[in-house]
């Protein structure tokens, strides 16, 4: 009895979903073609899904064909022009794992031109229309347009599905960035020793420079004194050679009146000698 009830419930849900969601249709599930709002599936708008450069996502689709080819195309600039081919006429598995920015022609320069892209799934058998709404048109099934955001600081990719709203960078990448940006808490022992050695060398160099400066000043002073002394001696020699050596100045002395002959003081007058010879 319980088994019959379960079967009835499953059949009823299948019947209800057949009206709400085109299960037999061909469409992309990531980037999503539909989003459930208040229990009702509604078509998503173009560019409502956002990925990040460096992120790894799983592109998925729903289709009954056996072989597919998957390509990445421009969405607005050069719309429909192929950027990269991921699958070429391979067995349909319903998904493809994509690391954004790896072998797909997408980089920061490309994102600066336009960050908007889309996927195209090609049916090698050439189907033109399937399901409701039409999926394949001219043997191509095109996804909703999606946005790839720049992430220059990203150094690793994260595997995660996308949502119609937004997808954030991986937790490990964010933690790595925060860890790398944390400043050091203090100087290491080696750094302190290096600073101390540098200060000591600087002080010694300053003392040596001061001693050298004082010694040089003393040598210059002695040299000037010797030069002045030499110049003075040369000047004195030159005066002697020229006969112009200067004598010290002396005060003039007044000479006394010389005494006349025979009138020397304290002597008797001279006696006149006779002319007769002495016998």
HELIX and SHEET records of a PDB file:
HELIX    1   1 UNK A    2  UNK A   20  1                                  19    
HELIX    2   2 UNK A  108  UNK A  113  1                                   6    
HELIX    3   3 UNK A  171  UNK A  181  1                                  11    
HELIX    4   4 UNK A  189  UNK A  241  1                                  53    
SHEET    1   A 3 UNK A  27  UNK A  30  0                                        
SHEET    2   A 3 UNK A  56  UNK A  62 -1                                        
SHEET    3   A 3 UNK A  95  UNK A  99 -1                                        
SHEET    1   B 2 UNK A  34  UNK A  37  0                                        
SHEET    2   B 2 UNK A  40  UNK A  43 -1                                        
SHEET    1   C 5 UNK A  49  UNK A  52  0                                        
SHEET    2   C 5 UNK A 146  UNK A 149  1                                        
SHEET    3   C 5 UNK A 116  UNK A 123 -1                                        
SHEET    4   C 5 UNK A  67  UNK A  74 -1                                        
SHEET    5   C 5 UNK A  82  UNK A  91 -1                                        
SHEET    1   D 4 UNK A  49  UNK A  52  0                                        
SHEET    2   D 4 UNK A 146  UNK A 149  1                                        
SHEET    3   D 4 UNK A 116  UNK A 123 -1                                        
SHEET    4   D 4 UNK A 140  UNK A 142 -1                                        
END                                                                             
